[in-house]
């Protein structure tokens, strides 16, 4: 695992935090357990020491020697000799007797006794190590006479060895539980990381293949989760890239063919004229074809340049108030001769008048020409192309319909995409409709296509009138003014 890998970051962050939490939790619980056990022992010692108030309540007038005698009897009758040790301390601070029966160690420090002597409650406690190294807890009660002078003290001592063993057992159990938790977290995290890293590696491998041009590469989807959605997305991306690559190749092939055909005609007639063996009629015919094919080449190049501008967002419009009816009529007239030559009927239902629009005269003419050119290309001999125009709810609505071959339903959603051609047998670059759709969008209009296979196609072009745009601008300016000056 590299230091920058997901697994390393997971272990360093998540497992590190979990380990810290477990350590803090175990340490806290250990202190709580120790405090609970020690407090229990402390309470038991305090309970026993509180008995002395009643047992020695009558020793206010008695001498220290009488106290020692009575304390010996108290020690002999003490019922908890097995669990704790009792010591009788004389007025001088010496240990007189103990409940264990052995000679007391007079050198053992007794911090609790010194504390009891200086305490207002005649009480002192201590927890620490004896000289033997054993941990113990001690409580001392000082008995005083009626003048306030000490006559002696009783000391209770309990070994903490058994309590410490119990605490150690509990802490060991907590450590074991913490280790089991960490092991479980590590195993589950390892499995979880593998469940993520394995698909990601497959995704990375497949993505490299796609980047290298293998658009048939696919990722096997294992689960219906976010990784599964990512697999679907990349597979869909590969499909789109594959289709785009195919359309691009078809586009290059179509453009190459479109360019080759007029170039071949120009070259052939140029060589014929250059030979000097042509009569005047043949010369004129050849020059006419050369001029016509040159114009055709110029149109193709201009279309490609427009498409490049559209792709880079550099297409600009020269907007002006224009008579769209005149531009539509000019485009129809341009194709009338071609329609007659191809034995097709081009019918234009020209309205008496239409309101002006705000647009780029050359671009709008280009839209009409592209749509009419497509209609003629896909209409068989003897077919009919109908052009109508009308005003509808503030828009100029132009419909160019044909009874040609139509567009199959599976191709219809894609015909306005760049490079897309539903019929590869018909000449054309496949960018005409994409360009026309972009031009209409820049005019705040639309271009919609309705088609049925073997029935025909209808292209509806809608562009807002100049009056509608002017009213819309005024309403927008009014709304902005009201927003800036709400009290105006």
C-alpha positions as CSV (number, residue, x, y, z in Angstrom):
1,X,0.0,0.0,0.0
2,X,1.4,3.4,-1.0
3,X,1.3,6.2,1.5
4,X,-1.3,8.0,-0.7
5,X,-3.6,5.0,-1.1
6,X,-7.2,5.0,0.1
7,X,-6.4,2.0,2.3
8,X,-3.5,3.8,4.0
9,X,-5.5,6.9,4.6
10,X,-8.4,4.8,6.0
11,X,-6.0,3.0,8.5
12,X,-4.3,6.2,9.5
13,X,-7.5,8.1,10.0
14,X,-10.4,5.8,10.8
15,X,-8.6,3.0,12.6
16,X,-6.3,5.5,14.4
17,X,-9.3,7.4,15.7
18,X,-11.0,4.1,16.7
19,X,-7.8,2.9,18.5
20,X,-7.6,6.2,20.4
21,X,-11.2,6.0,21.4
22,X,-10.8,2.4,22.6
23,X,-7.7,3.3,24.6
24,X,-9.4,6.3,26.2
25,X,-12.5,4.2,27.0
26,X,-10.5,1.4,28.5
27,X,-8.4,3.8,30.6
28,X,-11.6,5.6,31.8
29,X,-13.3,2.3,32.7
30,X,-10.2,1.1,34.5
31,X,-10.1,4.2,36.7
32,X,-13.9,3.9,37.3
33,X,-13.6,0.3,38.3
34,X,-10.6,1.0,40.6
35,X,-12.4,3.9,42.2
36,X,-15.6,1.8,42.7
37,X,-13.6,-1.0,44.4
38,X,-11.5,1.3,46.5
39,X,-14.5,3.3,47.5
40,X,-16.3,0.1,48.6
41,X,-13.4,-0.8,50.8
42,X,-13.2,2.7,52.1
43,X,-16.9,2.7,53.0
44,X,-16.5,-0.6,54.8
45,X,-13.5,0.8,56.9
46,X,-15.4,4.0,57.6
47,X,-18.4,1.9,58.8
48,X,-16.3,0.0,61.2
49,X,-14.5,3.1,62.5
50,X,-17.9,4.8,63.1
51,X,-18.7,2.0,65.6
52,X,-16.0,3.4,67.9
53,X,-18.1,6.4,68.7
54,X,-20.6,4.1,70.5
55,X,-18.2,1.5,71.8
56,X,-15.9,4.1,73.5
57,X,-18.5,6.8,74.3
58,X,-17.9,6.4,78.1
59,X,-14.2,6.9,78.0
60,X,-14.3,10.6,78.6
61,X,-13.1,10.4,82.2
62,X,-11.0,7.2,82.0
63,X,-7.2,7.0,81.8
64,X,-5.2,5.9,78.8
65,X,-4.4,2.5,80.5
66,X,-8.1,1.8,80.9
67,X,-8.6,2.6,77.2
68,X,-5.9,0.2,76.2
69,X,-7.5,-2.6,78.3
70,X,-10.9,-1.9,76.8
71,X,-9.4,-1.7,73.3
72,X,-7.8,-5.1,73.7
73,X,-11.2,-6.6,74.5
74,X,-12.7,-4.9,71.4
75,X,-10.0,-6.4,69.2
76,X,-10.5,-9.9,70.6
77,X,-14.2,-9.7,69.9
78,X,-13.9,-8.1,66.5
79,X,-15.8,-10.3,64.0
80,X,-14.0,-9.3,60.7
81,X,-10.4,-10.3,61.7
82,X,-10.0,-12.3,58.5
83,X,-10.8,-9.4,56.2
84,X,-9.0,-6.6,58.0
85,X,-6.4,-6.0,60.6
86,X,-7.1,-3.9,63.8
87,X,-4.3,-2.1,65.7
88,X,-4.6,-0.5,69.1
89,X,-2.4,2.6,69.4
90,X,-1.5,4.0,72.8
91,X,-1.5,7.6,73.9
92,X,2.2,7.8,73.0
93,X,1.6,6.6,69.4
94,X,2.9,3.0,69.9
95,X,1.1,0.0,68.6
96,X,0.0,-1.9,71.7
97,X,-1.7,-4.9,70.1
98,X,-3.0,-6.1,66.7
99,X,-5.7,-8.6,65.6
100,X,-3.3,-10.8,63.8
101,X,-1.5,-11.8,67.0
102,X,2.1,-11.1,65.8
103,X,4.4,-8.5,67.2
104,X,3.6,-5.2,65.5
105,X,6.2,-3.4,63.4
106,X,6.7,-0.1,65.2
107,X,8.8,1.3,62.4
108,X,5.9,1.3,59.9
109,X,4.8,4.8,59.0
110,X,1.2,5.6,59.9
111,X,0.1,8.7,57.9
112,X,-3.5,8.1,58.7
113,X,-2.8,8.3,62.5
114,X,-0.9,11.6,62.1
115,X,-3.8,12.9,60.0
116,X,-6.4,11.8,62.6
117,X,-4.4,13.6,65.4
118,X,-4.5,16.9,63.6
119,X,-8.1,16.5,62.2
120,X,-11.1,18.1,63.9
121,X,-13.1,14.9,63.4
122,X,-10.3,12.7,64.9
123,X,-10.3,10.7,61.6
124,X,-7.6,9.9,59.1
125,X,-7.2,7.7,56.1
126,X,-4.4,6.5,53.9
127,X,-3.8,4.4,50.8
128,X,-0.3,3.3,49.8
129,X,2.4,0.7,50.1
130,X,3.6,-0.9,53.3
131,X,7.3,-1.5,53.9
132,X,6.7,-5.1,52.6
133,X,5.7,-3.6,49.3
134,X,2.1,-4.7,49.7
135,X,-0.6,-2.1,48.9
136,X,-3.0,-1.4,51.7
137,X,-5.7,1.0,52.9
138,X,-5.9,2.2,56.5
139,X,-8.3,4.2,58.6
140,X,-7.6,5.6,62.1
141,X,-10.0,6.9,64.8
142,X,-8.5,8.8,67.7
143,X,-10.3,8.6,71.1
144,X,-10.1,11.7,73.4
145,X,-11.0,12.3,77.0
146,X,-13.3,15.1,78.2
147,X,-10.5,17.6,78.2
148,X,-9.7,16.9,74.5
149,X,-6.5,15.0,75.1
150,X,-6.0,11.7,73.1
151,X,-6.1,8.6,75.2
152,X,-5.4,6.3,72.3
153,X,-6.5,5.3,68.8
154,X,-7.9,2.3,66.8
155,X,-6.5,1.7,63.3
156,X,-8.1,-0.5,60.6
157,X,-5.9,-1.8,57.9
158,X,-7.0,-3.8,54.8
159,X,-4.7,-5.4,52.2
160,X,-5.5,-4.3,48.6
161,X,-3.8,-7.3,47.0
162,X,-7.1,-9.1,46.3
163,X,-8.8,-5.9,45.2
164,X,-6.0,-5.2,42.8
165,X,-6.2,-8.7,41.4
166,X,-9.9,-8.2,40.8
167,X,-9.2,-4.8,39.2
168,X,-6.5,-6.3,37.0
169,X,-8.9,-9.1,35.9
170,X,-11.5,-6.6,34.9
171,X,-8.9,-4.4,33.1
172,X,-7.6,-7.5,31.3
173,X,-11.1,-8.3,30.3
174,X,-11.6,-4.8,29.0
175,X,-8.3,-4.9,27.1
176,X,-9.4,-8.2,25.6
177,X,-12.7,-6.8,24.6
178,X,-11.0,-3.8,23.1
179,X,-8.6,-6.0,21.2
180,X,-11.6,-8.0,19.9
181,X,-13.3,-4.8,18.8
182,X,-10.2,-3.5,17.1
183,X,-9.7,-6.9,15.3
184,X,-13.4,-6.9,14.2
185,X,-13.0,-3.3,13.0
186,X,-9.8,-4.1,11.1
187,X,-11.3,-7.2,9.5
188,X,-14.5,-5.5,8.5
189,X,-12.6,-2.4,7.3
190,X,-10.2,-4.6,5.3
191,X,-13.2,-6.3,3.7
192,X,-14.9,-3.0,3.1
193,X,-11.8,-1.4,1.6
194,X,-11.3,-4.4,-0.7
195,X,-15.0,-4.1,-1.8
196,X,-14.2,-0.5,-2.8
197,X,-10.6,-0.8,-4.1
198,X,-11.2,-3.9,-6.3
199,X,-14.0,-2.3,-8.3
200,X,-12.0,1.0,-8.5
201,X,-9.0,-0.8,-9.9
202,X,-11.3,-2.5,-12.5
203,X,-12.8,0.9,-13.3
204,X,-9.3,2.4,-13.6
205,X,-8.2,-0.4,-15.9
206,X,-11.3,-0.1,-18.1
207,X,-11.0,3.7,-18.1
208,X,-7.4,3.5,-19.5
209,X,-8.7,1.2,-22.2
210,X,-11.4,3.6,-23.1
211,X,-8.9,6.5,-23.1
212,X,-6.7,4.5,-25.5
213,X,-9.7,4.2,-27.9
214,X,-11.2,0.8,-26.9
215,X,-14.8,2.0,-26.7
216,X,-16.0,-1.6,-26.5
217,X,-14.4,-2.1,-23.0
218,X,-17.0,-2.5,-20.3
219,X,-17.0,-2.7,-16.5
220,X,-18.8,-5.6,-14.9
221,X,-21.3,-4.3,-12.4
222,X,-21.2,-6.2,-9.1
223,X,-23.6,-4.2,-6.7
224,X,-26.4,-1.7,-7.0
225,X,-24.6,1.0,-5.0
226,X,-22.6,4.1,-5.7
227,X,-19.8,2.1,-7.3
228,X,-22.4,0.3,-9.4
229,X,-23.8,3.6,-10.5
230,X,-20.3,4.8,-11.4
231,X,-19.8,1.6,-13.5
232,X,-23.1,2.3,-15.3
233,X,-22.0,5.9,-15.9
234,X,-18.7,4.8,-17.4
235,X,-20.3,2.2,-19.5
236,X,-22.8,4.7,-20.8
237,X,-19.9,7.1,-21.4
238,X,-18.1,4.4,-23.4
239,X,-21.3,3.9,-25.5
240,X,-21.5,7.7,-26.1
241,X,-17.8,7.9,-27.0
242,X,-18.1,5.0,-29.3
243,X,-21.1,6.6,-31.1
244,X,-19.3,9.9,-31.2
245,X,-16.2,8.3,-32.7
246,X,-18.4,6.5,-35.3
247,X,-20.2,9.7,-36.1
248,X,-16.9,11.6,-36.3
249,X,-15.5,9.0,-38.7
250,X,-18.6,9.1,-40.8
251,X,-18.4,12.9,-40.8
252,X,-14.8,12.8,-42.0
253,X,-15.8,10.3,-44.7
254,X,-18.8,12.4,-45.7
255,X,-16.9,15.6,-45.8
256,X,-14.1,13.9,-47.8
257,X,-16.6,12.7,-50.3
258,X,-18.3,16.1,-50.4
259,X,-15.0,17.8,-51.1
260,X,-13.7,15.1,-53.5
261,X,-16.8,15.2,-55.8
262,X,-16.6,18.9,-56.8
263,X,-12.8,18.8,-56.9
264,X,-12.9,15.9,-59.3
265,X,-15.4,17.8,-61.5
266,X,-13.3,21.0,-61.4
267,X,-10.1,19.1,-62.1
268,X,-11.6,17.1,-65.0
269,X,-13.1,20.2,-66.8
270,X,-9.9,22.3,-66.1
271,X,-7.8,19.6,-67.8
272,X,-10.3,19.4,-70.7
273,X,-10.2,23.2,-71.2
274,X,-6.5,23.3,-70.8
275,X,-6.0,20.8,-73.7
276,X,-7.4,23.5,-76.1
277,X,-9.4,20.9,-78.0
278,X,-12.9,22.2,-76.9
279,X,-15.4,24.2,-78.9
280,X,-17.0,27.3,-77.5
281,X,-20.1,25.6,-76.3
282,X,-18.1,22.9,-74.4
283,X,-15.9,25.6,-73.0
284,X,-18.8,27.6,-71.6
285,X,-20.4,24.4,-70.2
286,X,-17.1,23.5,-68.5
287,X,-16.6,26.9,-67.0
288,X,-20.2,26.9,-65.8
289,X,-19.6,23.6,-64.0
290,X,-16.3,24.8,-62.5
291,X,-17.9,28.0,-61.2
292,X,-20.9,26.0,-59.8
293,X,-18.7,23.4,-58.1
294,X,-16.4,26.1,-56.7
295,X,-19.4,27.8,-55.1
296,X,-20.4,24.4,-53.7
297,X,-16.9,23.9,-52.3
298,X,-17.1,27.4,-50.8
299,X,-20.4,26.6,-49.2
300,X,-19.0,23.4,-47.6
301,X,-16.0,25.2,-46.3
302,X,-18.1,28.0,-44.9
303,X,-20.4,25.5,-43.2
304,X,-17.4,23.9,-41.6
305,X,-16.1,27.2,-40.4
306,X,-19.5,28.1,-38.9
307,X,-19.5,24.7,-37.2
308,X,-16.1,25.4,-35.7
309,X,-17.3,28.8,-34.4
310,X,-20.3,27.1,-32.9
311,X,-18.2,24.5,-31.1
312,X,-15.8,27.1,-29.7
313,X,-18.7,29.5,-28.8
314,X,-17.3,32.2,-31.1
315,X,-20.4,32.4,-33.4
316,X,-21.6,36.0,-33.4
317,X,-24.8,37.5,-34.9
318,X,-25.3,40.8,-36.6
319,X,-28.8,41.6,-35.3
320,X,-31.1,43.9,-37.2
321,X,-34.8,44.4,-37.8
322,X,-35.5,42.4,-40.9
323,X,-38.4,41.2,-43.1
324,X,-38.3,37.4,-42.5
325,X,-40.9,36.9,-45.3
326,X,-38.5,38.3,-47.9
327,X,-35.7,36.0,-46.7
328,X,-37.9,32.9,-46.7
329,X,-39.2,33.8,-50.2
330,X,-35.6,34.3,-51.5
331,X,-34.6,30.9,-50.1
332,X,-37.6,29.2,-51.7
333,X,-36.9,30.8,-55.0
334,X,-33.2,29.7,-54.8
335,X,-34.4,26.0,-54.7
336,X,-37.3,26.3,-57.2
337,X,-35.1,25.6,-60.2
338,X,-33.4,22.7,-58.5
339,X,-36.8,21.2,-57.6
340,X,-38.0,21.4,-61.2
341,X,-34.8,19.9,-62.4
342,X,-35.2,16.9,-60.0
343,X,-38.9,16.6,-60.9
344,X,-40.1,17.5,-57.5
345,X,-42.8,20.0,-56.4
346,X,-41.8,22.9,-54.2
347,X,-45.0,24.7,-53.0
348,X,-44.8,28.0,-51.1
349,X,-48.0,29.2,-49.4
350,X,-46.8,32.8,-49.1
351,X,-48.8,34.9,-46.6
352,X,-49.7,38.5,-47.4
353,X,-47.6,40.0,-44.6
354,X,-45.7,39.0,-41.5
355,X,-44.3,41.3,-38.7
356,X,-40.6,41.9,-38.7
357,X,-38.1,40.0,-36.5
358,X,-34.8,40.9,-34.9
359,X,-32.2,38.6,-36.4
360,X,-29.1,38.1,-38.5
361,X,-30.2,38.1,-42.1
362,X,-27.5,35.8,-43.3
363,X,-27.8,33.2,-40.5
364,X,-31.6,33.0,-40.8
365,X,-31.3,32.5,-44.6
366,X,-28.7,29.8,-43.8
367,X,-31.3,28.0,-41.6
368,X,-33.9,28.1,-44.4
369,X,-31.4,26.9,-47.0
370,X,-30.2,24.0,-44.8
371,X,-33.7,22.8,-44.1
372,X,-34.9,23.1,-47.7
373,X,-31.8,21.4,-48.9
374,X,-32.5,18.4,-46.6
375,X,-36.1,18.3,-47.7
376,X,-35.1,18.1,-51.3
377,X,-32.4,15.5,-50.7
378,X,-34.7,13.1,-48.8
379,X,-37.7,13.5,-51.1
380,X,-38.0,11.1,-54.1
381,X,-38.8,12.2,-57.6
382,X,-42.4,13.3,-57.9
383,X,-42.5,14.2,-54.2
384,X,-43.8,17.5,-52.7
385,X,-42.2,20.0,-50.4
386,X,-44.6,22.5,-48.8
387,X,-43.5,25.7,-47.1
388,X,-45.9,27.7,-44.9
389,X,-45.5,30.7,-42.6
390,X,-47.7,32.5,-40.1
391,X,-47.7,34.5,-36.9
392,X,-48.6,32.6,-33.8
393,X,-48.7,34.0,-30.3
394,X,-45.9,36.5,-30.9
395,X,-43.8,34.1,-32.9
396,X,-43.2,33.6,-36.6
397,X,-43.9,30.0,-37.3
398,X,-42.3,28.5,-40.5
399,X,-43.1,24.9,-41.4
400,X,-41.2,23.1,-44.1
401,X,-42.8,19.7,-44.7
402,X,-42.0,16.9,-47.3
403,X,-43.5,13.5,-48.1
404,X,-40.1,11.9,-48.4
405,X,-38.6,8.8,-46.8
406,X,-39.0,10.2,-43.2
407,X,-36.7,9.5,-40.2
408,X,-36.9,6.2,-38.3
409,X,-38.0,6.8,-34.7
410,X,-34.7,5.5,-33.2
411,X,-32.8,8.2,-35.2
412,X,-35.2,11.1,-34.5
413,X,-33.8,12.1,-31.1
414,X,-30.3,12.4,-32.5
415,X,-30.7,14.1,-35.9
416,X,-29.8,17.6,-34.4
417,X,-26.6,16.2,-32.9
418,X,-23.3,17.1,-34.5
419,X,-22.0,14.6,-37.1
420,X,-25.2,12.5,-36.9
421,X,-26.6,11.2,-40.2
422,X,-29.7,8.9,-40.1
423,X,-29.1,8.0,-43.8
424,X,-25.5,7.5,-44.8
425,X,-26.4,7.0,-48.5
426,X,-27.4,10.6,-48.9
427,X,-24.8,13.3,-49.4
428,X,-24.1,15.8,-46.7
429,X,-21.8,16.5,-43.8
430,X,-24.2,15.8,-40.9
431,X,-23.7,19.2,-39.3
432,X,-26.4,21.2,-41.1
433,X,-29.2,20.6,-38.7
434,X,-27.0,21.0,-35.7
435,X,-25.8,24.4,-37.0
436,X,-29.4,25.5,-37.8
437,X,-30.6,24.5,-34.3
438,X,-27.8,26.5,-32.7
439,X,-28.6,29.6,-34.9
440,X,-32.2,29.4,-33.8
441,X,-31.3,29.1,-30.2
442,X,-29.1,32.2,-30.5
443,X,-32.2,34.0,-31.9
444,X,-34.3,32.9,-28.8
445,X,-36.2,30.6,-31.2
446,X,-36.4,26.9,-31.8
447,X,-36.2,24.3,-34.5
448,X,-38.4,21.2,-34.0
449,X,-38.5,18.1,-36.1
450,X,-41.5,15.7,-36.5
451,X,-41.1,12.8,-38.7
452,X,-42.5,9.4,-39.5
453,X,-40.7,6.7,-41.6
454,X,-42.1,6.4,-45.1
455,X,-44.5,9.2,-44.5
456,X,-42.5,12.4,-44.4
457,X,-40.8,15.1,-42.2
458,X,-42.0,18.4,-41.0
459,X,-39.5,21.0,-39.6
460,X,-41.0,23.8,-37.5
461,X,-39.0,27.0,-37.1
462,X,-40.2,29.5,-34.5
463,X,-38.6,32.9,-34.0
464,X,-40.0,35.7,-31.8
465,X,-41.3,38.9,-33.5
466,X,-39.6,42.2,-33.0
467,X,-42.6,43.5,-31.2
468,X,-42.6,40.6,-28.7
469,X,-38.9,41.0,-28.0
470,X,-39.4,44.8,-27.5
471,X,-42.3,44.2,-25.1
472,X,-40.3,41.6,-23.2
473,X,-37.3,44.0,-22.9
474,X,-39.6,46.7,-21.6
475,X,-41.2,44.4,-19.0
476,X,-37.8,43.2,-17.9
477,X,-36.6,46.8,-17.5
478,X,-39.8,47.7,-15.6
479,X,-39.4,44.7,-13.3
480,X,-35.7,45.6,-12.6
481,X,-36.7,49.3,-11.9
482,X,-39.4,48.2,-9.4
483,X,-36.9,45.8,-7.7
484,X,-34.4,48.6,-7.3
485,X,-37.0,51.2,-6.3
486,X,-39.9,49.3,-4.5
487,X,-41.4,52.6,-3.3
488,X,-41.4,54.2,-6.7
